Structure formats: C-alpha cells, structure tokens
C-alpha cells in the first residue's frame, strides 16, 4: 500500500460529526496499518531498519516531551483524561501522569516468576528519560546467566510494558558475592580413536 493509499484510509468526517468514541474507533484501520508497516520495517536490512527506528524513536521522544510538558502546564491530568477519550488515549499512550517506577515495576511482573524460580528478584531503582535502572538481587546477582536474563527477559518486558522505554541500566548488587565460573568440566570432546 502506498503512502497516499494509507492516508486515504484515515476516516474523514465533516465538521465534528459523530462522537469522539466513534472517531477513535474509526482510527482502528489506520492503527492496524501502522502495525503492519512497523512489521515491514522490522524486516528491512539492518542499517535501513535501524535508521527508520531511530527516526521513529526521535519523533516519539519529541511528542512525549511536548505532551508531558503540555499536561504539566495544564496542571490537572485527571481532568484532561476525563475531558475527552482521544486526549485520555494520548496521555495513556505517552504515560503522562503515571509513576514511572511503578509502571516499570508492573511491566516486570511478567518475568518475576522466572527470576523467583532461580532464587532472585529484580528491583526498579529509578526511571529517568526512558532509561530504567534495575538491580538483580538474591541468587541472580552476579550470576553469569543474569546477562542473558536481563537482555532477553527483563529488557523485553520493559520494552513491551513501559511507554517511553529507551534503555536499561543495571546497578550492581554490592551485597552479593559474584558467582565464579564452574570449575568442573561437564563435557569434554576428544578425537575419535582410529
């Protein structure tokens, strides 16, 4: 679908005809198409894909900053949410008026059972400008497998569950001993006898 064809699908409504809820529902095809386009961009060659996502992240960061500052200037986020469903959607999409630490912690609820199974936990220490500072505690602290857990589980949960997530910063757990690499060789491959 071309760019002009995608724009043609945006519902056109004369004046302010129809309710805001109906207008939002009318955007469903556009939102679906945007999801498809993001999927297509994800399939592009690495450098092109990275450039497009950097562009999208930059536009998103500008919008997030503007919406957040606008809400702060108006000083009553709850009133804004109640005033109009479209405004409420925008504020929710950008996480305006949400406690970032609580939201990041809630996003990690999906991976906590896995981490708990391994005798550890993950804490959100701080969120600033989309960067979430976390700390692995318990048995996971200092574990050599923790890096993979962070990369695959924790970071993905934040990316999916926290609006405005940019990056993750891992704080060391100074109270936990580091885990040494295993000393026992579990498998040794030797040449086959002739």
C-alpha positions in Angstrom: 0.0 0.0 0.0 1.3 3.4 -0.9 1.6 6.3 1.5 -1.3 8.1 -0.2 -3.4 5.0 0.0 -2.7 4.7 3.7 -3.7 8.4 4.1 -6.9 7.8 2.2 -8.0 5.2 4.8 -8.0 7.9 7.5 -11.6 8.5 8.4 -12.8 11.9 7.1 -15.6 13.4 9.0 -17.1 16.8 8.1 -17.3 19.2 11.0 -17.3 17.5 14.3 -19.9 14.9 13.3 -20.0 11.8 15.4 -18.8 11.1 18.9 -15.2 11.1 19.9 -15.5 7.4 20.7 -16.7 6.8 17.2 -13.9 8.8 15.8 -11.4 6.8 17.8 -13.0 3.6 16.7 -12.7 4.9 13.1 -8.9 5.1 13.5 -8.7 1.3 14.0 -7.8 0.6 10.3 -5.1 3.2 10.4 -3.7 1.9 13.7 -3.7 -1.7 12.2 -1.9 -0.4 9.1 0.7 1.3 11.2 1.3 -2.0 13.0 1.7 -3.7 9.6 4.2 -1.1 8.5 6.3 -1.5 11.6 6.4 -5.2 10.9 7.6 -4.5 7.4 10.2 -2.1 8.6 11.4 -4.7 11.0 12.1 -7.0 8.0 14.4 -4.4 6.3 18.2 -4.7 6.1 19.9 -3.8 9.4 21.2 -0.3 8.6 18.0 0.8 6.9 15.8 -0.7 9.7 18.0 0.9 12.4 17.7 4.3 10.7 13.9 4.1 10.4 13.6 3.1 14.0 15.9 5.8 15.1 13.7 8.3 13.2 10.5 6.9 14.8 12.1 6.9 18.3 13.1 10.6 17.8 9.7 11.6 16.7 8.2 9.7 19.6 10.6 11.4 22.1 9.6 14.8 20.8 5.9 14.0 21.0 6.4 12.5 24.5 8.2 15.6 25.7 5.6 18.0 24.2 2.6 16.1 25.6 4.2 15.7 29.0 5.0 19.5 29.2 1.6 20.4 28.0 0.0 18.3 30.7 2.2 19.8 33.3 1.3 23.3 32.1 -2.4 22.5 32.3 -1.8 21.1 35.8 -4.7 18.6 36.0 -4.0 15.4 34.2 -7.1 13.7 35.6 -9.4 16.4 34.3 -7.7 16.1 30.9 -8.3 12.3 30.9 -12.0 12.8 31.7 -12.5 15.7 29.2 -12.1 13.6 26.1 -11.4 10.0 25.2 -8.9 11.0 22.5 -6.9 13.1 25.0 -7.1 10.2 27.5 -5.7 7.8 24.9 -2.8 10.2 24.1 -1.9 10.7 27.7 -2.0 7.0 28.4 0.0 6.2 25.3 2.7 8.5 26.5 2.4 7.5 30.1 1.6 11.1 31.3 0.6 11.2 34.9 1.9 7.7 35.6 4.5 7.0 38.2 7.3 5.7 36.0 8.9 3.5 38.7 5.5 1.8 39.5 4.8 1.4 35.8 8.3 -0.2 35.2 7.9 -2.4 38.2 4.4 -3.5 36.9 5.9 -4.3 33.5 8.4 -6.6 35.1 5.6 -8.7 36.8 5.7 -10.9 33.7 9.3 -12.0 34.2 9.4 -12.1 38.0 8.1 -15.7 38.4 11.0 -16.9 36.2 13.5 -14.9 38.3 12.0 -16.0 41.5 12.3 -19.7 40.4 16.1 -19.1 40.3 16.2 -17.6 43.8 16.5 -14.0 42.7 14.5 -10.8 42.2 14.6 -7.6 40.1 14.0 -4.2 41.5 13.4 -0.9 39.7 15.6 1.7 41.3 14.9 4.7 39.0 13.4 5.8 35.7 14.6 9.0 34.0 14.0 10.0 30.4 13.1 6.4 29.4 16.2 4.8 31.0 15.2 2.3 33.6 17.8 1.5 36.3 17.3 -2.0 37.7 19.1 -4.3 40.1 19.1 -8.1 40.2 19.2 -9.3 43.8 19.4 -12.7 45.5 20.9 -15.6 43.7 20.7 -13.8 40.4 23.1 -11.1 41.5 26.5 -11.7 40.0 25.3 -14.8 38.1 26.9 -15.3 34.7 23.5 -16.2 33.3 22.0 -13.0 34.6 23.2 -11.0 31.5 21.1 -13.2 29.2 18.1 -13.0 31.6 18.4 -9.2 31.6 18.8 -9.0 27.8 16.1 -11.5 26.9 13.5 -11.2 29.7 13.8 -8.0 31.7 14.6 -5.7 28.9 11.9 -7.2 26.6 9.3 -6.9 29.4 10.2 -3.2 29.8 10.1 -2.6 26.1 6.6 -4.1 25.8 5.1 -2.8 29.1 6.6 0.7 29.7 5.6 3.6 27.4 8.7 5.6 26.5 11.2 2.9 27.4 14.6 3.8 25.8 17.2 1.7 27.6 18.1 -0.3 30.7 20.9 0.4 33.1 21.9 -2.4 35.5 23.1 -1.4 39.0 25.4 -3.8 40.7 24.2 -5.6 43.9 27.1 -4.7 46.2 25.8 -7.1 48.9 26.0 -10.3 46.9 29.1 -12.3 46.1 29.9 -12.8 42.5 29.5 -16.3 41.1 32.8 -17.8 39.9 32.7 -19.8 36.6 32.2 -23.5 37.1 35.3 -25.5 37.9 34.0 -28.8 36.7 34.1 -29.6 33.0 30.7 -31.1 32.1 31.6 -32.3 28.7 34.9 -32.9 27.1 35.1 -33.6 23.4 38.1 -35.7 22.3 39.1 -37.0 18.9 37.6 -40.4 18.0 40.1 -43.3 18.2 41.3 -44.6 14.8 
